[in-house]
Amino acid sequence: MKRIRERNKPTPSLAEYLKVVGDNANWNDFRDHNKGASYGELIEKLIDVQRGLCGYCEINLTDLDRQIEHVIPRKDPQQGASREVDVTNMIACCKGGTSPVFASSARSSDEERYLEPVKDNMSCGQAKGDYNDADFLDPRKLPALPSLTKVLVDGRIEVDEKACESVDIPAARVIRTIEILNLNAERLRSAREKQWNNLEEEADQIGDLDDSDIIDAWIRSVLMLDDAGRLVSFFTTTRSYFGPLAERVLEQQLQEWI
């Protein structure tokens, strides 16, 4: 998980819906508004705000693997009903490994997005479900620097206790958030390990890693936005691979990746 930006105002079609419906506004009704076009506009804007990545696991969002997640669940007894059409309670997420269109037997097979057994590999909003845990960390509230998590060479994601201490956030909350979202599901762990290995292969091809200018250019090419305004999938994996060198580059260009 990385810091993501928050969309703090409704899209034009959501604003129109809220104006017309008033106190009767609800999520299911909005989903059908304008034959689904209003929902489509909203999710596109959320994806843009998040630089194309799932707000939880950081996989790149596609037309077949995306949905709007309510950070405070709609079924939360205290706040759910009042926040279900509140854009400040919404982020864009993947489908948490539950979409069978990515199964091994499907034309669009992708083990990063679907892996049996599904129950064990469910992540993100699907794993989080309707429970509103007090220790859960909203990715929009995370510090941009330092990263509170780190990815290991085998793809496991774990808390960075020193980073947590430096910003006075209990490491236990980060650990709990990783557990709630099941970010170490085999499906995701394997995907992050694959990305780490790809970086190792790229390093071998570059060769001269003693040249600071070459390293700096490489880091910028993989951590900054691409021409479409998107970040690399599993951003924190690449960030962890480069370690302090990545943090230096990211600190210099905060608005280019948050």
N, C-alpha and C positions, 0 to 999 in steps of 0.2 A: 504493500500500500504506500502511496505517495500522497502528498498534499494535492488536492484538486480544487479548482475554483468553483464558486457557488453562483448559480444564476439567481439573481435577487429580484427579478421582476417577471411577471407572466409574459408569455408570447402573445402576439396580437390576438390569435384565435382563442387562447385561454382567457384573456382579458374580456373578450367579447362574450364568451360563454358565461363567465362569472357575472357580467353586467346583466345579461338577459335572465339568467336563472336565479341569481341572488342566493338567498338562504337555502334554496333547494338543491344547490350544487352538490354533486357527488361524483366519485371517481368513475363508476361504471357508466353513468350517463355521459360524462365527458369523453370516455373512450369511443363512444358512438357518435359524438358531435361531428357534424359535417362529414358523415360517413367514414370517420376515422382519420380524416385529413388533419384535424386539429391535434390529435395525438401524434401524428407523424411529424408535424411541425415542431411540437414540443420536444420530442426525443431527438430530433436532428439538432436543435439548439443546445440541448444538454450535452450531446456528444461533442459538438464544437467546443463548448466551454471546457470539456475534459480532455481536449486534444486527441479525441478518438479512442480513448482507453476506458475499459471498465473501471468504475470508481473503486472497486474492491481488489480484484485480482490483477488488473492491468493488461488483460488480453485485449487485442484490438477488436472493436465492435464492428459487426457486419450486419447486413440486412437480415440475415437468418439467425443471428445470435445477439440480440439486444432487447432490452425492455427497460421500463422506468421503475426504479426501486424507491419505495418510501422508506426513508431512514428511520423515522418513527413509524412503526407498522400501522397499517390502516385499522387493524383490530386492537390496537392499544386502548385499554379501557379509559384512560385519562385524556389522551390527546389525539387518538387515531381519527375520529370522525371530523374533528376541527382542522386537521392537517392534511386530509387526503387530496384536496385540490389546491394546496399551498405549494407553490413552486419551490419555496425555500426548504421544503421537506423532500425534494426529489433529486435523484441523481440517475445517470444512465449506467446500466450494468449489463453484463452478459446474462445468459440464461442458466448459469451455474452448473453446466455440464449435464443438463436434463433434456436437451433437444435431440430426438432420435434422427433428425435429418443428417447428423454427423456420425451416426453409428457406422461400424466397420462394413456393414452390408449396403450402406447408402452411397449414392453417387458422389455426394459431398463429404465423404468420410474424413474425419479429422479427430485424432485421439487427443488433441489439446482441448477439444470442445465436448467430447463425449467418450467415456470409457467405462466399460463394465468392471465391477458392479456399480451401477449408477448411484446407489445409496451411499456407498463409501466415497465416491468421487464427486458428490454434490458439493457445491461451494457457493460463496457469495450470498446473494439474497435468498436463494433456495435453501441454503444451509442455515442462514440466520432466521428465516421464518417469521413468525408473528411475535416472537419474544423480544421485548425491549429491555436489554440488559444494561444496568447502570454503568457497568465498566466498559461498554462498547465505545470505541473511538470513531467518531464521524471523520472520514477522510478529509472533509472540508475544513476541519478544525486542527488538523495536524500542522506542525511547523514545516515550512519548506526545507529548512536546513536546521539541524542535521536530520538525516533519515533515521527514524526510530526503529527501522528494521534493516536487516542485511540478509543477502542470499549467499548461501555457501556453495562450494564447487559442485556438490551433488544435487543442487537445486532446492534444498530445504531453505525455508525462510524462518528467521528467528529474530528475537528482540535484540537491539543494540543497547545494552544496559547503560553504557557510558553516555550515549546520546540522550537517553531518557533522563538520566541524572542531570545533564547539562541544561535541560529545559523544564525540569521539575515535573515530569510526567511519570507516574509509577510504571515501572517495567511490567508489573503484573497486569496492568490494563492492556498493554500491547500484546502480551502473551494471550490474554483472554480474547482479544479481538481476533487474533490469528485463529484461535480455536473456534470461535463463533462462526467465522466465515469459512472454516476448513481450508485454509490457504495452503496447507501441506498435504492436501489430497494428492494421491499418486499421479493423477492426470496433470495437475499443475506443477508438482515437483519435477516430473519428467520433462515438461515443456521448458521449465527454467534451466534444468541441467543441459538440455539440448542447446539452448541459447548460449549458455556459458561455453559449451564446447565449440560452438560456431565462432565465438569471439577468440578462443584459443587458436583455431585454424586461421582466422584472419590475421592474428598476430604473427603467426608463422609466415604468412604470405608477405606481410609488410616488411619483416626482417629487422630493419634498423630501429630497434626500440630504445636506443640510447639517445636518439635525436629528439629533443623536447618539442621542437616545432612539428615534427611528424606525429608524435603522440597527441599533442594538443589538437591538431587538425583532425585526427582520427576520432578523438573523444567528441569533438563538436559535431562531426558528421553523423554520429550514432545517437547522441543525446539531445541534440537540438531538433526543432521542428523541421519536418520535410516540406516540400513545396506545397503540399495540400494542407499544411497546418497541423499535421499529426505527429505524435511521438511514437517511438519504437515500442512494440509490445513488450510486456514484462520489463518495464523501464527500470525498476529497482534492481533487476538482475544485472543489467548493463552497468548501472550505477555502482553496484557492489563490486563488479569485476574490476573497475578502474580505481576504486577506493578513493583515497585522498585527492588524486588527480582529478577525478570526476567532480568532487565537491568544490574544488577551486574553480573549475569551469562553470559549474552551475551557480555558484555564488556571484560570478561576474555577470550572468545573464538570467536573472531570476524570472523576468517576464517572458522569456523565451521557452519556458517549459512548465510553469505552474498553470 
